[in-house]
Amino acid sequence: MSKYQIAQLNIATLSAPIDSPQLSDFVANLDRINALADDSPGFVWRLQTEDGDATSIDYFGSDKIVNLSVWSSIETLHNYVYRSAHIEIMRRKKEWFQKMAEAYMVLWWVPAGHIPSIEEAAQKLNILREHGPTAEAFTFKKAFPAPSAEARVPTDTLGGECPAT
């Protein structure tokens, strides 16, 4: 079992209020798509209210919705996003969401069992926006491996010899 899991944050700017007719088909699919995530290989956790989704969380503004989740690996998250019925929703995003001018999705490694807060996720998104992809905050297109489980100590320090000998 890996000592790290992948966390992801995805935000979207709504084209209309969440309870509008324009977004009714999106809202009608939420339970199905969230259940698909919950049952997908590699799924660990997702942010949700007592309603079973995160649409009422307005941390980024009342016109934005948020998806925050943790997965066992980048591959399992990628498979859910791009190789499951979730892709049907992705193909229709222009119907429901405005195009965002800056990064709206970020990935980062968390220790296994860690549940990220919305504040932590916002910080990672800001790091990505300010610095581009780094080992601390990245994207599917420019992913970084999980941190090493062991600190690597160079063996050639000072020629590998003890300076006292």
C-alpha positions as protocol buffer text, in pm:
chain_id: "A"
residue {
  index: 1
  type: MET
  ca { x: 0 y: 0 z: 0 }
}
residue {
  index: 2
  type: SER
  ca { x: 129 y: 343 z: -93 }
}
residue {
  index: 3
  type: LYS
  ca { x: 211 y: 595 z: 176 }
}
residue {
  index: 4
  type: TYR
  ca { x: 55 y: 867 z: -42 }
}
residue {
  index: 5
  type: GLN
  ca { x: -276 y: 928 z: -215 }
}
residue {
  index: 6
  type: ILE
  ca { x: -375 y: 1189 z: -471 }
}
residue {
  index: 7
  type: ALA
  ca { x: -604 y: 1477 z: -378 }
}
residue {
  index: 8
  type: GLN
  ca { x: -785 y: 1682 z: -639 }
}
residue {
  index: 9
  type: LEU
  ca { x: -976 y: 2007 z: -640 }
}
residue {
  index: 10
  type: ASN
  ca { x: -1193 y: 2115 z: -930 }
}
residue {
  index: 11
  type: ILE
  ca { x: -1400 y: 2434 z: -929 }
}
residue {
  index: 12
  type: ALA
  ca { x: -1643 y: 2561 z: -1190 }
}
residue {
  index: 13
  type: THR
  ca { x: -1822 y: 2891 z: -1245 }
}
residue {
  index: 14
  type: LEU
  ca { x: -2193 y: 2834 z: -1297 }
}
residue {
  index: 15
  type: SER
  ca { x: -2359 y: 2983 z: -1604 }
}
residue {
  index: 16
  type: ALA
  ca { x: -2681 y: 3023 z: -1406 }
}
residue {
  index: 17
  type: PRO
  ca { x: -2802 y: 2962 z: -1049 }
}
residue {
  index: 18
  type: ILE
  ca { x: -2779 y: 2596 z: -941 }
}
residue {
  index: 19
  type: ASP
  ca { x: -3159 y: 2575 z: -911 }
}
residue {
  index: 20
  type: SER
  ca { x: -3225 y: 2725 z: -1256 }
}
residue {
  index: 21
  type: PRO
  ca { x: -3380 y: 2536 z: -1549 }
}
residue {
  index: 22
  type: GLN
  ca { x: -3050 y: 2578 z: -1737 }
}
residue {
  index: 23
  type: LEU
  ca { x: -2868 y: 2361 z: -1480 }
}
residue {
  index: 24
  type: SER
  ca { x: -3151 y: 2115 z: -1411 }
}
residue {
  index: 25
  type: ASP
  ca { x: -2997 y: 1835 z: -1618 }
}
residue {
  index: 26
  type: PHE
  ca { x: -2662 y: 1880 z: -1445 }
}
residue {
  index: 27
  type: VAL
  ca { x: -2829 y: 1868 z: -1102 }
}
residue {
  index: 28
  type: ALA
  ca { x: -3036 y: 1565 z: -1209 }
}
residue {
  index: 29
  type: ASN
  ca { x: -2712 y: 1375 z: -1282 }
}
residue {
  index: 30
  type: LEU
  ca { x: -2527 y: 1463 z: -959 }
}
residue {
  index: 31
  type: ASP
  ca { x: -2640 y: 1164 z: -753 }
}
residue {
  index: 32
  type: ARG
  ca { x: -2560 y: 920 z: -1035 }
}
residue {
  index: 33
  type: ILE
  ca { x: -2213 y: 1064 z: -1103 }
}
residue {
  index: 34
  type: ASN
  ca { x: -2128 y: 1092 z: -733 }
}
residue {
  index: 35
  type: ALA
  ca { x: -2235 y: 729 z: -681 }
}
residue {
  index: 36
  type: LEU
  ca { x: -2018 y: 632 z: -977 }
}
residue {
  index: 37
  type: ALA
  ca { x: -1721 y: 801 z: -809 }
}
residue {
  index: 38
  type: ASP
  ca { x: -1797 y: 641 z: -472 }
}
residue {
  index: 39
  type: ASP
  ca { x: -1801 y: 296 z: -633 }
}
residue {
  index: 40
  type: SER
  ca { x: -1498 y: 349 z: -860 }
}
residue {
  index: 41
  type: PRO
  ca { x: -1172 y: 159 z: -802 }
}
residue {
  index: 42
  type: GLY
  ca { x: -929 y: 377 z: -610 }
}
residue {
  index: 43
  type: PHE
  ca { x: -1188 y: 616 z: -467 }
}
residue {
  index: 44
  type: VAL
  ca { x: -1109 y: 715 z: -106 }
}
residue {
  index: 45
  type: TRP
  ca { x: -1315 y: 1022 z: -9 }
}
residue {
  index: 46
  type: ARG
  ca { x: -1504 y: 1325 z: -142 }
}
residue {
  index: 47
  type: LEU
  ca { x: -1621 y: 1648 z: 13 }
}
residue {
  index: 48
  type: GLN
  ca { x: -1996 y: 1652 z: 64 }
}
residue {
  index: 49
  type: THR
  ca { x: -2267 y: 1802 z: 280 }
}
residue {
  index: 50
  type: GLU
  ca { x: -2556 y: 1612 z: 437 }
}
residue {
  index: 51
  type: ASP
  ca { x: -2725 y: 1643 z: 95 }
}
residue {
  index: 52
  type: GLY
  ca { x: -2461 y: 1408 z: -52 }
}
residue {
  index: 53
  type: ASP
  ca { x: -2288 y: 1663 z: -275 }
}
residue {
  index: 54
  type: ALA
  ca { x: -2090 y: 1984 z: -242 }
}
residue {
  index: 55
  type: THR
  ca { x: -2303 y: 2223 z: -448 }
}
residue {
  index: 56
  type: SER
  ca { x: -2401 y: 2432 z: -143 }
}
residue {
  index: 57
  type: ILE
  ca { x: -2038 y: 2495 z: -40 }
}
residue {
  index: 58
  type: ASP
  ca { x: -1961 y: 2848 z: -156 }
}
residue {
  index: 59
  type: TYR
  ca { x: -1602 y: 2885 z: -36 }
}
residue {
  index: 60
  type: PHE
  ca { x: -1492 y: 3017 z: -378 }
}
residue {
  index: 61
  type: GLY
  ca { x: -1804 y: 3231 z: -428 }
}
residue {
  index: 62
  type: SER
  ca { x: -2178 y: 3175 z: -465 }
}
residue {
  index: 63
  type: ASP
  ca { x: -2141 y: 3137 z: -843 }
}
residue {
  index: 64
  type: LYS
  ca { x: -1893 y: 2848 z: -813 }
}
residue {
  index: 65
  type: ILE
  ca { x: -1925 y: 2481 z: -732 }
}
residue {
  index: 66
  type: VAL
  ca { x: -1646 y: 2269 z: -592 }
}
residue {
  index: 67
  type: ASN
  ca { x: -1536 y: 1908 z: -614 }
}
residue {
  index: 68
  type: LEU
  ca { x: -1269 y: 1793 z: -370 }
}
residue {
  index: 69
  type: SER
  ca { x: -1172 y: 1427 z: -347 }
}
residue {
  index: 70
  type: VAL
  ca { x: -895 y: 1181 z: -263 }
}
residue {
  index: 71
  type: TRP
  ca { x: -798 y: 877 z: -471 }
}
residue {
  index: 72
  type: SER
  ca { x: -548 y: 595 z: -431 }
}
residue {
  index: 73
  type: SER
  ca { x: -350 y: 704 z: -739 }
}
residue {
  index: 74
  type: ILE
  ca { x: -342 y: 943 z: -1031 }
}
residue {
  index: 75
  type: GLU
  ca { x: -432 y: 651 z: -1258 }
}
residue {
  index: 76
  type: THR
  ca { x: -751 y: 562 z: -1069 }
}
residue {
  index: 77
  type: LEU
  ca { x: -861 y: 928 z: -1064 }
}
residue {
  index: 78
  type: HIS
  ca { x: -781 y: 965 z: -1435 }
}
residue {
  index: 79
  type: ASN
  ca { x: -978 y: 649 z: -1517 }
}
residue {
  index: 80
  type: TYR
  ca { x: -1283 y: 783 z: -1333 }
}
residue {
  index: 81
  type: VAL
  ca { x: -1264 y: 1129 z: -1492 }
}
residue {
  index: 82
  type: TYR
  ca { x: -1190 y: 1025 z: -1852 }
}
residue {
  index: 83
  type: ARG
  ca { x: -1282 y: 656 z: -1888 }
}
residue {
  index: 84
  type: SER
  ca { x: -1614 y: 621 z: -1710 }
}
residue {
  index: 85
  type: ALA
  ca { x: -1965 y: 761 z: -1755 }
}
residue {
  index: 86
  type: HIS
  ca { x: -1828 y: 1079 z: -1594 }
}
residue {
  index: 87
  type: ILE
  ca { x: -1697 y: 1176 z: -1939 }
}
residue {
  index: 88
  type: GLU
  ca { x: -2059 y: 1230 z: -2052 }
}
residue {
  index: 89
  type: ILE
  ca { x: -2085 y: 1516 z: -1802 }
}
residue {
  index: 90
  type: MET
  ca { x: -1746 y: 1655 z: -1903 }
}
residue {
  index: 91
  type: ARG
  ca { x: -1858 y: 1673 z: -2265 }
}
residue {
  index: 92
  type: ARG
  ca { x: -2155 y: 1890 z: -2166 }
}
residue {
  index: 93
  type: LYS
  ca { x: -1971 y: 2132 z: -1935 }
}
residue {
  index: 94
  type: LYS
  ca { x: -2014 y: 2427 z: -2178 }
}
residue {
  index: 95
  type: GLU
  ca { x: -2391 y: 2400 z: -2125 }
}
residue {
  index: 96
  type: TRP
  ca { x: -2359 y: 2462 z: -1752 }
}
residue {
  index: 97
  type: PHE
  ca { x: -2029 y: 2636 z: -1676 }
}
residue {
  index: 98
  type: GLN
  ca { x: -1845 y: 2945 z: -1787 }
}
residue {
  index: 99
  type: LYS
  ca { x: -1496 y: 2917 z: -1929 }
}
residue {
  index: 100
  type: MET
  ca { x: -1247 y: 3007 z: -1657 }
}
residue {
  index: 101
  type: ALA
  ca { x: -949 y: 3227 z: -1739 }
}
residue {
  index: 102
  type: GLU
  ca { x: -717 y: 3068 z: -1482 }
}
residue {
  index: 103
  type: ALA
  ca { x: -644 y: 2721 z: -1349 }
}
residue {
  index: 104
  type: TYR
  ca { x: -950 y: 2558 z: -1194 }
}
residue {
  index: 105
  type: MET
  ca { x: -820 y: 2207 z: -1125 }
}
residue {
  index: 106
  type: VAL
  ca { x: -523 y: 2099 z: -916 }
}
residue {
  index: 107
  type: LEU
  ca { x: -373 y: 1771 z: -797 }
}
residue {
  index: 108
  type: TRP
  ca { x: -138 y: 1715 z: -504 }
}
residue {
  index: 109
  type: TRP
  ca { x: -6 y: 1426 z: -296 }
}
residue {
  index: 110
  type: VAL
  ca { x: -133 y: 1374 z: 58 }
}
residue {
  index: 111
  type: PRO
  ca { x: -21 y: 1118 z: 317 }
}
residue {
  index: 112
  type: ALA
  ca { x: -249 y: 813 z: 308 }
}
residue {
  index: 113
  type: GLY
  ca { x: -545 y: 874 z: 537 }
}
residue {
  index: 114
  type: HIS
  ca { x: -519 y: 1255 z: 526 }
}
residue {
  index: 115
  type: ILE
  ca { x: -843 y: 1435 z: 441 }
}
residue {
  index: 116
  type: PRO
  ca { x: -765 y: 1777 z: 290 }
}
residue {
  index: 117
  type: SER
  ca { x: -961 y: 2082 z: 396 }
}
residue {
  index: 118
  type: ILE
  ca { x: -1112 y: 2326 z: 150 }
}
residue {
  index: 119
  type: GLU
  ca { x: -856 y: 2581 z: 272 }
}
residue {
  index: 120
  type: GLU
  ca { x: -569 y: 2344 z: 194 }
}
residue {
  index: 121
  type: ALA
  ca { x: -716 y: 2280 z: -151 }
}
residue {
  index: 122
  type: ALA
  ca { x: -751 y: 2654 z: -220 }
}
residue {
  index: 123
  type: GLN
  ca { x: -388 y: 2703 z: -118 }
}
residue {
  index: 124
  type: LYS
  ca { x: -278 y: 2432 z: -363 }
}
residue {
  index: 125
  type: LEU
  ca { x: -481 y: 2592 z: -643 }
}
residue {
  index: 126
  type: ASN
  ca { x: -318 y: 2928 z: -569 }
}
residue {
  index: 127
  type: ILE
  ca { x: 28 y: 2767 z: -580 }
}
residue {
  index: 128
  type: LEU
  ca { x: -53 y: 2621 z: -921 }
}
residue {
  index: 129
  type: ARG
  ca { x: -188 y: 2954 z: -1045 }
}
residue {
  index: 130
  type: GLU
  ca { x: 117 y: 3146 z: -921 }
}
residue {
  index: 131
  type: HIS
  ca { x: 397 y: 2901 z: -1007 }
}
residue {
  index: 132
  type: GLY
  ca { x: 260 y: 2659 z: -1263 }
}
residue {
  index: 133
  type: PRO
  ca { x: 290 y: 2283 z: -1209 }
}
residue {
  index: 134
  type: THR
  ca { x: 535 y: 2186 z: -935 }
}
residue {
  index: 135
  type: ALA
  ca { x: 574 y: 1882 z: -711 }
}
residue {
  index: 136
  type: GLU
  ca { x: 355 y: 2067 z: -460 }
}
residue {
  index: 137
  type: ALA
  ca { x: 60 y: 2138 z: -694 }
}
residue {
  index: 138
  type: PHE
  ca { x: 17 y: 2002 z: -1048 }
}
residue {
  index: 139
  type: THR
  ca { x: -217 y: 1882 z: -1323 }
}
residue {
  index: 140
  type: PHE
  ca { x: -284 y: 1564 z: -1519 }
}
residue {
  index: 141
  type: LYS
  ca { x: -82 y: 1706 z: -1809 }
}
residue {
  index: 142
  type: LYS
  ca { x: 221 y: 1782 z: -1590 }
}
residue {
  index: 143
  type: ALA
  ca { x: 205 y: 1532 z: -1304 }
}
residue {
  index: 144
  type: PHE
  ca { x: 474 y: 1464 z: -1045 }
}
residue {
  index: 145
  type: PRO
  ca { x: 547 y: 1135 z: -866 }
}
residue {
  index: 146
  type: ALA
  ca { x: 455 y: 1084 z: -503 }
}
residue {
  index: 147
  type: PRO
  ca { x: 718 y: 1198 z: -254 }
}
residue {
  index: 148
  type: SER
  ca { x: 982 y: 940 z: -173 }
}
residue {
  index: 149
  type: ALA
  ca { x: 908 y: 737 z: 134 }
}
residue {
  index: 150
  type: GLU
  ca { x: 1268 y: 768 z: 246 }
}
residue {
  index: 151
  type: ALA
  ca { x: 1494 y: 1068 z: 248 }
}
residue {
  index: 152
  type: ARG
  ca { x: 1777 y: 1004 z: 9 }
}
residue {
  index: 153
  type: VAL
  ca { x: 2119 y: 1078 z: 148 }
}
residue {
  index: 154
  type: PRO
  ca { x: 2390 y: 1128 z: -114 }
}
residue {
  index: 155
  type: THR
  ca { x: 2656 y: 863 z: -85 }
}
residue {
  index: 156
  type: ASP
  ca { x: 2923 y: 1073 z: -252 }
}
residue {
  index: 157
  type: THR
  ca { x: 2927 y: 1355 z: 4 }
}
residue {
  index: 158
  type: LEU
  ca { x: 3287 y: 1457 z: 64 }
}
residue {
  index: 159
  type: GLY
  ca { x: 3405 y: 1177 z: -160 }
}
residue {
  index: 160
  type: GLY
  ca { x: 3224 y: 921 z: 54 }
}
residue {
  index: 161
  type: GLU
  ca { x: 3493 y: 938 z: 318 }
}
residue {
  index: 162
  type: CYS
  ca { x: 3471 y: 1061 z: 671 }
}
residue {
  index: 163
  type: PRO
  ca { x: 3673 y: 1387 z: 694 }
}
residue {
  index: 164
  type: ALA
  ca { x: 3804 y: 1284 z: 1037 }
}
residue {
  index: 165
  type: THR
  ca { x: 3991 y: 981 z: 905 }
}
